[in-house]
Amino acid sequence: SHFGAAIIHLVDPKCTCLIFGSASGVCVGGKSMESAHLGLTVAINVIRNSGFREAHVSDFKIRNVVGSVNAGVPVNLMKIYNDSSITCSYNPVLFPGLRCKPVESHSSSALIYDTGAVVITGCRSVSSCQSLGCSILKLCRKYALSETDAKELKAAEAARPAKIESAKSQLRGASGKRVHELRETTEIVEGGIEAETRQALTN
C-alpha cells in the first residue's frame, strides 16, 4: 500500500509538506508561523510548475505548536504522579516520561522526563505553549530531586533490567509446573522492583 499524499521535503525553510488528493495540505517542522506558511507556498509553487496552475494557499491555520524546555533539575516524577491535580499517566517500566494534560486544555499535553526535560505538544498558539511551559516548569521545580536522591533513583533503575532478565531467563529454560512457578516469581520480581522504585521516588 502507498501513502496517500505527495511528500515534499524543503531545505529553506527546513520543513516537510504533505499534499493530499483532496487538495488539503499539511506543513510540519516549521520553526514559526511564517516559515510554515512560506513552506506551503513553496510547495504550492512546485505543484503549479507540474501543471496545476490553479493551486494556491487558502484557509491557513496553526494546528499544533510543539515546544521544549528544561527545568535544569532532576524531577521526582512519581511524586508528581501521586500528588498533582493535573491528569497524569506514568509507568516507568513501559516509558520513562510522565505525560500530563492540564484540566483546562483539551488538546495540549506535556511529556516530563526525570532529567527535567519537557516536551509540549498540541497547543494552538505560541502564547498558549509558553503559558503551559511556565506552568510545567513551576511544577518541575516544586518536585525537584536533590542530587543524592537522584543518584539513588538512577541506581535503582539501573538494577531493574538485570533482575527482570534473570527471572525471565530462568522462565525460558523451564517447563510444566516449574514454568508456572517461575512466572509467578517474575511477576513478584517486577512488582518488587516497581515498589522499590516507587518507594525511592516518594521518600
Disulfide bonds with the S-S distance in Angstrom:
none
